[in-house]
Amino acid sequence: MLSRSLFALVLVTTVVSAACGGSEENLPASNEEFPEGRVRMEIEYLDTGLLKGHGYADAVEGWRVALISVSAVDPDGGQWIVIEPLGEQVGFGSPNANEFFEVRLAELPRGQQITIKQMVVFEDAAGNPVERTVEDRWPP
């Protein structure tokens, strides 16, 4: 009898957790090396109506991170709302920077994916910019 009660408790906890959204496990990540540095994007959390993640950039010696920007596009070219809250950008103008972002989820036909792009602008010591991009698709 105790094992049935324990099973029921585990089942209810699992269903409630799934219904509330959210996941502690990391979802897709993109990681690419460029001559100016490394660009990494992690989709970290799926919440009710939002896909949450971080964009990271690590410049090599002689370069700095000037900007990180995230966009999301569906297969028909429609732009999805990306929220990049002010105050959630860390390290712009230095060799290492990151930014928190959220993609507001809308209806997507079964079998289709949105493309999430992270664009990073690296600058050399003279202020010359170089733009680099990584992308990922969601759902995985």
NUTI-464595 format. One line per field, with one value per residue (C-alpha): residue number from 1; residue in one letter; x, y, z. Coordinates in Angstrom, 1 decimal. Example, Ala and Ser with C-alpha at 12.3 -4.5 7.8 and 13.67 -1.06 7.14 Angstrom:
% NUTI-464595
num [1_2]
residu [A_S]
c1 [12.3_13.7]
c2 [-4.5_-1.1]
c3 [7.8_7.1]
% end
This chain:
% NUTI-464595
num [1_2_3_4_5_6_7_8_9_10_11_12_13_14_15_16_17_18_19_20_21_22_23_24_25_26_27_28_29_30_31_32_33_34_35_36_37_38_39_40_41_42_43_44_45_46_47_48_49_50_51_52_53_54_55_56_57_58_59_60_61_62_63_64_65_66_67_68_69_70_71_72_73_74_75_76_77_78_79_80_81_82_83_84_85_86_87_88_89_90_91_92_93_94_95_96_97_98_99_100_101_102_103_104_105_106_107_108_109_110_111_112_113_114_115_116_117_118_119_120_121_122_123_124_125_126_127_128_129_130_131_132_133_134_135_136_137_138_139_140]
residu [M_L_S_R_S_L_F_A_L_V_L_V_T_T_V_V_S_A_A_C_G_G_S_E_E_N_L_P_A_S_N_E_E_F_P_E_G_R_V_R_M_E_I_E_Y_L_D_T_G_L_L_K_G_H_G_Y_A_D_A_V_E_G_W_R_V_A_L_I_S_V_S_A_V_D_P_D_G_G_Q_W_I_V_I_E_P_L_G_E_Q_V_G_F_G_S_P_N_A_N_E_F_F_E_V_R_L_A_E_L_P_R_G_Q_Q_I_T_I_K_Q_M_V_V_F_E_D_A_A_G_N_P_V_E_R_T_V_E_D_R_W_P_P]
c1 [0.0_2.8_4.4_1.2_1.0_4.6_4.0_0.9_2.9_5.7_3.2_1.3_4.6_5.8_2.5_2.3_6.0_5.4_2.2_3.8_6.5_10.2_13.0_16.3_18.1_19.9_18.3_20.2_23.5_25.5_29.2_31.5_35.1_36.1_39.5_38.2_36.8_34.2_30.4_28.1_24.3_22.4_18.7_18.5_14.9_11.4_8.8_5.1_5.1_8.8_12.1_14.9_18.6_21.9_24.3_28.0_31.0_34.7_37.2_40.8_43.6_43.4_39.6_36.6_32.9_30.9_27.4_25.3_21.9_19.4_16.6_14.1_12.5_10.0_10.2_7.9_10.2_8.0_9.9_9.2_9.4_12.8_13.1_16.6_16.0_18.2_20.5_20.8_23.9_27.2_30.7_30.1_33.3_35.4_36.8_34.0_30.3_26.9_23.3_20.1_17.2_13.7_11.8_8.1_6.6_3.7_1.9_4.1_2.8_3.8_7.2_8.4_11.2_12.1_15.7_17.3_20.3_22.8_24.9_28.0_30.1_33.8_36.0_39.7_41.9_41.3_37.5_37.1_34.0_33.6_30.2_29.8_26.7_25.6_22.2_20.1_16.7_13.9_12.2_15.2]
c2 [0.0_2.4_1.8_2.8_6.0_6.8_6.1_8.3_11.1_10.9_10.9_14.0_15.8_15.1_16.2_19.4_20.2_19.7_21.7_24.7_24.8_25.2_22.8_22.9_21.0_22.9_22.7_23.2_25.1_26.6_27.1_28.3_29.6_32.5_34.3_37.1_34.8_32.3_32.8_30.6_30.6_28.4_27.9_27.2_27.2_26.6_28.4_29.0_31.0_31.8_30.3_31.7_31.6_33.4_34.6_34.5_35.9_35.5_37.6_36.6_38.9_42.3_42.1_43.1_42.4_45.4_44.0_40.8_40.7_37.8_37.4_34.6_33.9_31.2_29.3_31.8_34.7_36.0_37.8_36.5_38.8_38.6_40.3_41.5_43.2_46.3_45.5_41.9_42.6_42.1_43.0_44.9_46.7_44.0_40.6_38.6_39.4_37.8_38.7_37.1_36.8_35.5_34.5_34.9_31.7_31.7_29.0_27.0_24.3_20.8_19.8_23.4_25.1_28.7_29.8_31.7_33.7_35.3_38.1_39.3_42.3_42.1_45.2_45.3_47.9_50.5_50.0_48.1_45.9_42.3_40.6_36.9_34.8_31.5_30.0_27.2_25.7_25.2_22.9_20.6]
c3 [0.0_0.9_-2.5_-4.3_-2.2_-3.0_-6.7_-6.7_-5.0_-7.6_-10.4_-9.1_-8.5_-12.1_-13.6_-11.6_-12.4_-16.1_-16.0_-14.3_-17.0_-16.4_-16.5_-14.6_-17.3_-20.1_-23.4_-26.8_-26.8_-29.7_-29.3_-32.0_-32.2_-34.3_-34.8_-32.5_-29.8_-28.8_-29.1_-27.1_-26.7_-24.2_-24.1_-20.4_-19.3_-20.8_-18.9_-19.6_-22.9_-22.7_-23.8_-21.6_-22.1_-22.1_-24.8_-24.0_-25.8_-24.8_-26.8_-27.5_-26.5_-28.3_-28.8_-26.7_-26.8_-27.9_-28.3_-28.0_-29.7_-30.0_-32.6_-33.4_-36.7_-37.8_-41.1_-42.8_-41.9_-39.0_-36.2_-32.7_-29.7_-28.0_-24.6_-23.7_-20.3_-19.6_-16.7_-17.8_-20.0_-18.3_-19.5_-22.7_-23.6_-21.9_-23.1_-21.6_-21.8_-21.4_-21.8_-20.5_-23.1_-23.4_-26.5_-26.2_-27.6_-30.0_-31.9_-34.2_-36.6_-35.7_-37.1_-37.6_-35.7_-35.0_-35.6_-32.7_-33.7_-31.4_-33.0_-31.3_-32.3_-31.4_-31.6_-31.9_-30.0_-32.8_-32.5_-35.8_-35.5_-36.6_-36.5_-35.7_-35.4_-34.0_-34.3_-32.9_-33.7_-31.3_-30.4_-30.6]
% end
